[in-house]
């Protein structure tokens, strides 16, 4: 079950709002599909990302996959834990395995994302 308080993208990323800050990560579905994550390449703090555009890569024992940002704005923090322990994404995708913290350029972007219910329905339709 995906946490109901998050917003989701069809690329299997999630967003949790904490005041004006968007915390971004990948979903349990994505983490399980990837297998054991061995490396995460994220943009630098202070750089800008755009909604639904490539923001980095995640490498597992199976493959290298692109990461697409569910929101756009300025990156205020990268999860430093992932440098030493990238497997944290598999162990705790919704808590300790978050990827970035972003100051949104426009809060209306959240309206373009899916609710947990819509994301569950998207997955049940075989979209992966």
Chimera marker file (.cmm) of the C-alpha trace (Angstrom):
<marker_set name="trace">
<marker id="1" x="0.000" y="0.000" z="0.000" r="1" g="1" b="0" radius="0.5"/>
<marker id="2" x="1.377" y="3.387" z="-0.958" r="1" g="1" b="0" radius="0.5"/>
<marker id="3" x="1.250" y="6.138" z="1.709" r="1" g="1" b="0" radius="0.5"/>
<marker id="4" x="-1.951" y="8.174" z="1.208" r="1" g="1" b="0" radius="0.5"/>
<marker id="5" x="-0.361" y="11.534" z="2.100" r="1" g="1" b="0" radius="0.5"/>
<marker id="6" x="2.024" y="11.507" z="-0.893" r="1" g="1" b="0" radius="0.5"/>
<marker id="7" x="1.640" y="12.519" z="-4.533" r="1" g="1" b="0" radius="0.5"/>
<marker id="8" x="2.951" y="10.195" z="-7.257" r="1" g="1" b="0" radius="0.5"/>
<marker id="9" x="4.229" y="10.381" z="-10.827" r="1" g="1" b="0" radius="0.5"/>
<marker id="10" x="3.686" y="7.804" z="-13.544" r="1" g="1" b="0" radius="0.5"/>
<marker id="11" x="7.486" y="7.376" z="-13.550" r="1" g="1" b="0" radius="0.5"/>
<marker id="12" x="7.185" y="5.910" z="-10.010" r="1" g="1" b="0" radius="0.5"/>
<marker id="13" x="8.499" y="8.849" z="-8.001" r="1" g="1" b="0" radius="0.5"/>
<marker id="14" x="6.735" y="10.370" z="-4.994" r="1" g="1" b="0" radius="0.5"/>
<marker id="15" x="6.504" y="13.798" z="-3.353" r="1" g="1" b="0" radius="0.5"/>
<marker id="16" x="5.846" y="14.609" z="0.312" r="1" g="1" b="0" radius="0.5"/>
<marker id="17" x="5.293" y="18.254" z="1.177" r="1" g="1" b="0" radius="0.5"/>
<marker id="18" x="6.933" y="19.589" z="4.350" r="1" g="1" b="0" radius="0.5"/>
<marker id="19" x="5.892" y="23.234" z="4.489" r="1" g="1" b="0" radius="0.5"/>
<marker id="20" x="7.283" y="24.792" z="1.300" r="1" g="1" b="0" radius="0.5"/>
<marker id="21" x="9.741" y="21.945" z="0.746" r="1" g="1" b="0" radius="0.5"/>
<marker id="22" x="9.019" y="18.970" z="-1.497" r="1" g="1" b="0" radius="0.5"/>
<marker id="23" x="10.759" y="15.754" z="-0.448" r="1" g="1" b="0" radius="0.5"/>
<marker id="24" x="11.229" y="13.467" z="-3.464" r="1" g="1" b="0" radius="0.5"/>
<marker id="25" x="11.846" y="9.720" z="-3.647" r="1" g="1" b="0" radius="0.5"/>
<marker id="26" x="11.024" y="6.586" z="-5.603" r="1" g="1" b="0" radius="0.5"/>
<marker id="27" x="8.103" y="4.292" z="-4.807" r="1" g="1" b="0" radius="0.5"/>
<marker id="28" x="8.247" y="0.827" z="-3.271" r="1" g="1" b="0" radius="0.5"/>
<marker id="29" x="7.145" y="-0.508" z="-6.682" r="1" g="1" b="0" radius="0.5"/>
<marker id="30" x="10.178" y="1.133" z="-8.342" r="1" g="1" b="0" radius="0.5"/>
<marker id="31" x="12.568" y="-0.011" z="-5.619" r="1" g="1" b="0" radius="0.5"/>
<marker id="32" x="11.308" y="-3.594" z="-5.864" r="1" g="1" b="0" radius="0.5"/>
<marker id="33" x="11.428" y="-3.526" z="-9.685" r="1" g="1" b="0" radius="0.5"/>
<marker id="34" x="15.016" y="-2.264" z="-9.686" r="1" g="1" b="0" radius="0.5"/>
<marker id="35" x="16.315" y="-4.858" z="-7.272" r="1" g="1" b="0" radius="0.5"/>
<marker id="36" x="19.336" y="-4.086" z="-5.106" r="1" g="1" b="0" radius="0.5"/>
<marker id="37" x="20.321" y="-0.444" z="-5.618" r="1" g="1" b="0" radius="0.5"/>
<marker id="38" x="24.104" y="0.016" z="-5.750" r="1" g="1" b="0" radius="0.5"/>
<marker id="39" x="24.475" y="3.672" z="-6.839" r="1" g="1" b="0" radius="0.5"/>
<marker id="40" x="22.379" y="6.840" z="-7.047" r="1" g="1" b="0" radius="0.5"/>
<marker id="41" x="23.457" y="9.841" z="-9.165" r="1" g="1" b="0" radius="0.5"/>
<marker id="42" x="21.636" y="13.021" z="-8.116" r="1" g="1" b="0" radius="0.5"/>
<marker id="43" x="21.913" y="16.680" z="-9.166" r="1" g="1" b="0" radius="0.5"/>
<marker id="44" x="23.897" y="19.118" z="-7.027" r="1" g="1" b="0" radius="0.5"/>
<marker id="45" x="22.361" y="21.211" z="-4.257" r="1" g="1" b="0" radius="0.5"/>
<marker id="46" x="21.534" y="24.681" z="-5.540" r="1" g="1" b="0" radius="0.5"/>
<marker id="47" x="20.790" y="23.454" z="-9.051" r="1" g="1" b="0" radius="0.5"/>
<marker id="48" x="17.343" y="23.593" z="-10.632" r="1" g="1" b="0" radius="0.5"/>
<marker id="49" x="15.246" y="20.720" z="-11.910" r="1" g="1" b="0" radius="0.5"/>
<marker id="50" x="12.137" y="20.739" z="-14.075" r="1" g="1" b="0" radius="0.5"/>
<marker id="51" x="8.954" y="18.747" z="-13.566" r="1" g="1" b="0" radius="0.5"/>
<marker id="52" x="8.951" y="15.407" z="-15.405" r="1" g="1" b="0" radius="0.5"/>
<marker id="53" x="12.493" y="15.943" z="-16.729" r="1" g="1" b="0" radius="0.5"/>
<marker id="54" x="15.482" y="13.670" z="-16.080" r="1" g="1" b="0" radius="0.5"/>
<marker id="55" x="17.168" y="14.549" z="-12.784" r="1" g="1" b="0" radius="0.5"/>
<marker id="56" x="19.647" y="11.704" z="-12.345" r="1" g="1" b="0" radius="0.5"/>
<marker id="57" x="20.170" y="7.973" z="-12.499" r="1" g="1" b="0" radius="0.5"/>
<marker id="58" x="19.767" y="5.024" z="-10.204" r="1" g="1" b="0" radius="0.5"/>
<marker id="59" x="21.807" y="1.877" z="-10.704" r="1" g="1" b="0" radius="0.5"/>
<marker id="60" x="20.917" y="-1.562" z="-9.449" r="1" g="1" b="0" radius="0.5"/>
<marker id="61" x="22.439" y="-4.981" z="-9.921" r="1" g="1" b="0" radius="0.5"/>
<marker id="62" x="19.956" y="-5.390" z="-12.809" r="1" g="1" b="0" radius="0.5"/>
<marker id="63" x="20.173" y="-2.111" z="-14.745" r="1" g="1" b="0" radius="0.5"/>
<marker id="64" x="20.713" y="1.643" z="-14.817" r="1" g="1" b="0" radius="0.5"/>
<marker id="65" x="17.484" y="3.657" z="-14.875" r="1" g="1" b="0" radius="0.5"/>
<marker id="66" x="16.799" y="7.349" z="-15.327" r="1" g="1" b="0" radius="0.5"/>
<marker id="67" x="15.198" y="9.301" z="-12.499" r="1" g="1" b="0" radius="0.5"/>
<marker id="68" x="12.553" y="11.850" z="-13.500" r="1" g="1" b="0" radius="0.5"/>
<marker id="69" x="11.605" y="14.668" z="-11.174" r="1" g="1" b="0" radius="0.5"/>
<marker id="70" x="7.933" y="14.759" z="-10.171" r="1" g="1" b="0" radius="0.5"/>
<marker id="71" x="8.328" y="18.502" z="-9.412" r="1" g="1" b="0" radius="0.5"/>
<marker id="72" x="10.443" y="21.431" z="-10.515" r="1" g="1" b="0" radius="0.5"/>
<marker id="73" x="12.387" y="23.903" z="-8.434" r="1" g="1" b="0" radius="0.5"/>
<marker id="74" x="15.692" y="24.429" z="-6.655" r="1" g="1" b="0" radius="0.5"/>
<marker id="75" x="17.404" y="21.541" z="-4.889" r="1" g="1" b="0" radius="0.5"/>
<marker id="76" x="18.061" y="22.434" z="-1.268" r="1" g="1" b="0" radius="0.5"/>
<marker id="77" x="19.369" y="19.059" z="-0.073" r="1" g="1" b="0" radius="0.5"/>
<marker id="78" x="20.505" y="15.685" z="-1.387" r="1" g="1" b="0" radius="0.5"/>
<marker id="79" x="20.243" y="12.590" z="0.778" r="1" g="1" b="0" radius="0.5"/>
<marker id="80" x="23.919" y="12.156" z="1.738" r="1" g="1" b="0" radius="0.5"/>
<marker id="81" x="23.198" y="8.712" z="3.214" r="1" g="1" b="0" radius="0.5"/>
<marker id="82" x="22.682" y="7.347" z="-0.300" r="1" g="1" b="0" radius="0.5"/>
<marker id="83" x="26.325" y="7.974" z="-1.228" r="1" g="1" b="0" radius="0.5"/>
<marker id="84" x="27.556" y="5.429" z="1.318" r="1" g="1" b="0" radius="0.5"/>
<marker id="85" x="24.415" y="3.307" z="1.594" r="1" g="1" b="0" radius="0.5"/>
<marker id="86" x="22.447" y="3.381" z="-1.689" r="1" g="1" b="0" radius="0.5"/>
<marker id="87" x="20.567" y="0.254" z="-0.562" r="1" g="1" b="0" radius="0.5"/>
<marker id="88" x="18.633" y="2.558" z="1.816" r="1" g="1" b="0" radius="0.5"/>
<marker id="89" x="16.348" y="3.207" z="-1.186" r="1" g="1" b="0" radius="0.5"/>
<marker id="90" x="15.328" y="-0.481" z="-1.107" r="1" g="1" b="0" radius="0.5"/>
<marker id="91" x="15.087" y="-0.707" z="2.669" r="1" g="1" b="0" radius="0.5"/>
<marker id="92" x="13.088" y="2.464" z="3.271" r="1" g="1" b="0" radius="0.5"/>
<marker id="93" x="11.853" y="4.128" z="0.053" r="1" g="1" b="0" radius="0.5"/>
<marker id="94" x="9.292" y="6.362" z="1.811" r="1" g="1" b="0" radius="0.5"/>
<marker id="95" x="11.304" y="7.348" z="4.886" r="1" g="1" b="0" radius="0.5"/>
<marker id="96" x="15.120" y="7.175" z="5.014" r="1" g="1" b="0" radius="0.5"/>
<marker id="97" x="15.590" y="6.459" z="1.282" r="1" g="1" b="0" radius="0.5"/>
<marker id="98" x="14.333" y="9.823" z="-0.002" r="1" g="1" b="0" radius="0.5"/>
<marker id="99" x="16.431" y="11.382" z="-2.781" r="1" g="1" b="0" radius="0.5"/>
<marker id="100" x="16.093" y="15.178" z="-2.765" r="1" g="1" b="0" radius="0.5"/>
<marker id="101" x="14.531" y="18.141" z="-1.029" r="1" g="1" b="0" radius="0.5"/>
<marker id="102" x="13.293" y="20.803" z="-3.429" r="1" g="1" b="0" radius="0.5"/>
<marker id="103" x="11.856" y="24.303" z="-3.063" r="1" g="1" b="0" radius="0.5"/>
<marker id="104" x="8.987" y="24.243" z="-5.546" r="1" g="1" b="0" radius="0.5"/>
<marker id="105" x="8.969" y="26.774" z="-8.359" r="1" g="1" b="0" radius="0.5"/>
<marker id="106" x="5.151" y="26.499" z="-8.524" r="1" g="1" b="0" radius="0.5"/>
<marker id="107" x="2.870" y="24.619" z="-6.110" r="1" g="1" b="0" radius="0.5"/>
<marker id="108" x="0.348" y="24.085" z="-8.942" r="1" g="1" b="0" radius="0.5"/>
<marker id="109" x="2.711" y="21.341" z="-10.168" r="1" g="1" b="0" radius="0.5"/>
<marker id="110" x="1.306" y="19.093" z="-7.458" r="1" g="1" b="0" radius="0.5"/>
<marker id="111" x="-2.043" y="19.088" z="-9.288" r="1" g="1" b="0" radius="0.5"/>
<marker id="112" x="-0.368" y="17.234" z="-12.188" r="1" g="1" b="0" radius="0.5"/>
<marker id="113" x="0.536" y="14.301" z="-9.936" r="1" g="1" b="0" radius="0.5"/>
<marker id="114" x="-1.497" y="11.277" z="-8.882" r="1" g="1" b="0" radius="0.5"/>
<marker id="115" x="-3.060" y="10.615" z="-5.493" r="1" g="1" b="0" radius="0.5"/>
<marker id="116" x="-2.174" y="7.327" z="-3.790" r="1" g="1" b="0" radius="0.5"/>
<marker id="117" x="-5.497" y="5.910" z="-4.973" r="1" g="1" b="0" radius="0.5"/>
<marker id="118" x="-4.859" y="6.988" z="-8.569" r="1" g="1" b="0" radius="0.5"/>
<marker id="119" x="-1.316" y="5.585" z="-8.441" r="1" g="1" b="0" radius="0.5"/>
<marker id="120" x="-2.568" y="2.233" z="-7.092" r="1" g="1" b="0" radius="0.5"/>
<marker id="121" x="-5.090" y="2.142" z="-9.939" r="1" g="1" b="0" radius="0.5"/>
<marker id="122" x="-2.331" y="3.019" z="-12.441" r="1" g="1" b="0" radius="0.5"/>
<marker id="123" x="-0.275" y="0.063" z="-11.167" r="1" g="1" b="0" radius="0.5"/>
<marker id="124" x="-3.244" y="-2.306" z="-11.159" r="1" g="1" b="0" radius="0.5"/>
<marker id="125" x="-3.765" y="-1.546" z="-14.850" r="1" g="1" b="0" radius="0.5"/>
<marker id="126" x="-0.327" y="-3.029" z="-15.497" r="1" g="1" b="0" radius="0.5"/>
<marker id="127" x="1.497" y="0.251" z="-16.029" r="1" g="1" b="0" radius="0.5"/>
<marker id="128" x="5.105" y="-0.198" z="-15.061" r="1" g="1" b="0" radius="0.5"/>
<link id1="1" id2="2" r="1" g="1" b="0" radius="0.2"/>
<link id1="2" id2="3" r="1" g="1" b="0" radius="0.2"/>
<link id1="3" id2="4" r="1" g="1" b="0" radius="0.2"/>
<link id1="4" id2="5" r="1" g="1" b="0" radius="0.2"/>
<link id1="5" id2="6" r="1" g="1" b="0" radius="0.2"/>
<link id1="6" id2="7" r="1" g="1" b="0" radius="0.2"/>
<link id1="7" id2="8" r="1" g="1" b="0" radius="0.2"/>
<link id1="8" id2="9" r="1" g="1" b="0" radius="0.2"/>
<link id1="9" id2="10" r="1" g="1" b="0" radius="0.2"/>
<link id1="10" id2="11" r="1" g="1" b="0" radius="0.2"/>
<link id1="11" id2="12" r="1" g="1" b="0" radius="0.2"/>
<link id1="12" id2="13" r="1" g="1" b="0" radius="0.2"/>
<link id1="13" id2="14" r="1" g="1" b="0" radius="0.2"/>
<link id1="14" id2="15" r="1" g="1" b="0" radius="0.2"/>
<link id1="15" id2="16" r="1" g="1" b="0" radius="0.2"/>
<link id1="16" id2="17" r="1" g="1" b="0" radius="0.2"/>
<link id1="17" id2="18" r="1" g="1" b="0" radius="0.2"/>
<link id1="18" id2="19" r="1" g="1" b="0" radius="0.2"/>
<link id1="19" id2="20" r="1" g="1" b="0" radius="0.2"/>
<link id1="20" id2="21" r="1" g="1" b="0" radius="0.2"/>
<link id1="21" id2="22" r="1" g="1" b="0" radius="0.2"/>
<link id1="22" id2="23" r="1" g="1" b="0" radius="0.2"/>
<link id1="23" id2="24" r="1" g="1" b="0" radius="0.2"/>
<link id1="24" id2="25" r="1" g="1" b="0" radius="0.2"/>
<link id1="25" id2="26" r="1" g="1" b="0" radius="0.2"/>
<link id1="26" id2="27" r="1" g="1" b="0" radius="0.2"/>
<link id1="27" id2="28" r="1" g="1" b="0" radius="0.2"/>
<link id1="28" id2="29" r="1" g="1" b="0" radius="0.2"/>
<link id1="29" id2="30" r="1" g="1" b="0" radius="0.2"/>
<link id1="30" id2="31" r="1" g="1" b="0" radius="0.2"/>
<link id1="31" id2="32" r="1" g="1" b="0" radius="0.2"/>
<link id1="32" id2="33" r="1" g="1" b="0" radius="0.2"/>
<link id1="33" id2="34" r="1" g="1" b="0" radius="0.2"/>
<link id1="34" id2="35" r="1" g="1" b="0" radius="0.2"/>
<link id1="35" id2="36" r="1" g="1" b="0" radius="0.2"/>
<link id1="36" id2="37" r="1" g="1" b="0" radius="0.2"/>
<link id1="37" id2="38" r="1" g="1" b="0" radius="0.2"/>
<link id1="38" id2="39" r="1" g="1" b="0" radius="0.2"/>
<link id1="39" id2="40" r="1" g="1" b="0" radius="0.2"/>
<link id1="40" id2="41" r="1" g="1" b="0" radius="0.2"/>
<link id1="41" id2="42" r="1" g="1" b="0" radius="0.2"/>
<link id1="42" id2="43" r="1" g="1" b="0" radius="0.2"/>
<link id1="43" id2="44" r="1" g="1" b="0" radius="0.2"/>
<link id1="44" id2="45" r="1" g="1" b="0" radius="0.2"/>
<link id1="45" id2="46" r="1" g="1" b="0" radius="0.2"/>
<link id1="46" id2="47" r="1" g="1" b="0" radius="0.2"/>
<link id1="47" id2="48" r="1" g="1" b="0" radius="0.2"/>
<link id1="48" id2="49" r="1" g="1" b="0" radius="0.2"/>
<link id1="49" id2="50" r="1" g="1" b="0" radius="0.2"/>
<link id1="50" id2="51" r="1" g="1" b="0" radius="0.2"/>
<link id1="51" id2="52" r="1" g="1" b="0" radius="0.2"/>
<link id1="52" id2="53" r="1" g="1" b="0" radius="0.2"/>
<link id1="53" id2="54" r="1" g="1" b="0" radius="0.2"/>
<link id1="54" id2="55" r="1" g="1" b="0" radius="0.2"/>
<link id1="55" id2="56" r="1" g="1" b="0" radius="0.2"/>
<link id1="56" id2="57" r="1" g="1" b="0" radius="0.2"/>
<link id1="57" id2="58" r="1" g="1" b="0" radius="0.2"/>
<link id1="58" id2="59" r="1" g="1" b="0" radius="0.2"/>
<link id1="59" id2="60" r="1" g="1" b="0" radius="0.2"/>
<link id1="60" id2="61" r="1" g="1" b="0" radius="0.2"/>
<link id1="61" id2="62" r="1" g="1" b="0" radius="0.2"/>
<link id1="62" id2="63" r="1" g="1" b="0" radius="0.2"/>
<link id1="63" id2="64" r="1" g="1" b="0" radius="0.2"/>
<link id1="64" id2="65" r="1" g="1" b="0" radius="0.2"/>
<link id1="65" id2="66" r="1" g="1" b="0" radius="0.2"/>
<link id1="66" id2="67" r="1" g="1" b="0" radius="0.2"/>
<link id1="67" id2="68" r="1" g="1" b="0" radius="0.2"/>
<link id1="68" id2="69" r="1" g="1" b="0" radius="0.2"/>
<link id1="69" id2="70" r="1" g="1" b="0" radius="0.2"/>
<link id1="70" id2="71" r="1" g="1" b="0" radius="0.2"/>
<link id1="71" id2="72" r="1" g="1" b="0" radius="0.2"/>
<link id1="72" id2="73" r="1" g="1" b="0" radius="0.2"/>
<link id1="73" id2="74" r="1" g="1" b="0" radius="0.2"/>
<link id1="74" id2="75" r="1" g="1" b="0" radius="0.2"/>
<link id1="75" id2="76" r="1" g="1" b="0" radius="0.2"/>
<link id1="76" id2="77" r="1" g="1" b="0" radius="0.2"/>
<link id1="77" id2="78" r="1" g="1" b="0" radius="0.2"/>
<link id1="78" id2="79" r="1" g="1" b="0" radius="0.2"/>
<link id1="79" id2="80" r="1" g="1" b="0" radius="0.2"/>
<link id1="80" id2="81" r="1" g="1" b="0" radius="0.2"/>
<link id1="81" id2="82" r="1" g="1" b="0" radius="0.2"/>
<link id1="82" id2="83" r="1" g="1" b="0" radius="0.2"/>
<link id1="83" id2="84" r="1" g="1" b="0" radius="0.2"/>
<link id1="84" id2="85" r="1" g="1" b="0" radius="0.2"/>
<link id1="85" id2="86" r="1" g="1" b="0" radius="0.2"/>
<link id1="86" id2="87" r="1" g="1" b="0" radius="0.2"/>
<link id1="87" id2="88" r="1" g="1" b="0" radius="0.2"/>
<link id1="88" id2="89" r="1" g="1" b="0" radius="0.2"/>
<link id1="89" id2="90" r="1" g="1" b="0" radius="0.2"/>
<link id1="90" id2="91" r="1" g="1" b="0" radius="0.2"/>
<link id1="91" id2="92" r="1" g="1" b="0" radius="0.2"/>
<link id1="92" id2="93" r="1" g="1" b="0" radius="0.2"/>
<link id1="93" id2="94" r="1" g="1" b="0" radius="0.2"/>
<link id1="94" id2="95" r="1" g="1" b="0" radius="0.2"/>
<link id1="95" id2="96" r="1" g="1" b="0" radius="0.2"/>
<link id1="96" id2="97" r="1" g="1" b="0" radius="0.2"/>
<link id1="97" id2="98" r="1" g="1" b="0" radius="0.2"/>
<link id1="98" id2="99" r="1" g="1" b="0" radius="0.2"/>
<link id1="99" id2="100" r="1" g="1" b="0" radius="0.2"/>
<link id1="100" id2="101" r="1" g="1" b="0" radius="0.2"/>
<link id1="101" id2="102" r="1" g="1" b="0" radius="0.2"/>
<link id1="102" id2="103" r="1" g="1" b="0" radius="0.2"/>
<link id1="103" id2="104" r="1" g="1" b="0" radius="0.2"/>
<link id1="104" id2="105" r="1" g="1" b="0" radius="0.2"/>
<link id1="105" id2="106" r="1" g="1" b="0" radius="0.2"/>
<link id1="106" id2="107" r="1" g="1" b="0" radius="0.2"/>
<link id1="107" id2="108" r="1" g="1" b="0" radius="0.2"/>
<link id1="108" id2="109" r="1" g="1" b="0" radius="0.2"/>
<link id1="109" id2="110" r="1" g="1" b="0" radius="0.2"/>
<link id1="110" id2="111" r="1" g="1" b="0" radius="0.2"/>
<link id1="111" id2="112" r="1" g="1" b="0" radius="0.2"/>
<link id1="112" id2="113" r="1" g="1" b="0" radius="0.2"/>
<link id1="113" id2="114" r="1" g="1" b="0" radius="0.2"/>
<link id1="114" id2="115" r="1" g="1" b="0" radius="0.2"/>
<link id1="115" id2="116" r="1" g="1" b="0" radius="0.2"/>
<link id1="116" id2="117" r="1" g="1" b="0" radius="0.2"/>
<link id1="117" id2="118" r="1" g="1" b="0" radius="0.2"/>
<link id1="118" id2="119" r="1" g="1" b="0" radius="0.2"/>
<link id1="119" id2="120" r="1" g="1" b="0" radius="0.2"/>
<link id1="120" id2="121" r="1" g="1" b="0" radius="0.2"/>
<link id1="121" id2="122" r="1" g="1" b="0" radius="0.2"/>
<link id1="122" id2="123" r="1" g="1" b="0" radius="0.2"/>
<link id1="123" id2="124" r="1" g="1" b="0" radius="0.2"/>
<link id1="124" id2="125" r="1" g="1" b="0" radius="0.2"/>
<link id1="125" id2="126" r="1" g="1" b="0" radius="0.2"/>
<link id1="126" id2="127" r="1" g="1" b="0" radius="0.2"/>
<link id1="127" id2="128" r="1" g="1" b="0" radius="0.2"/>
</marker_set>
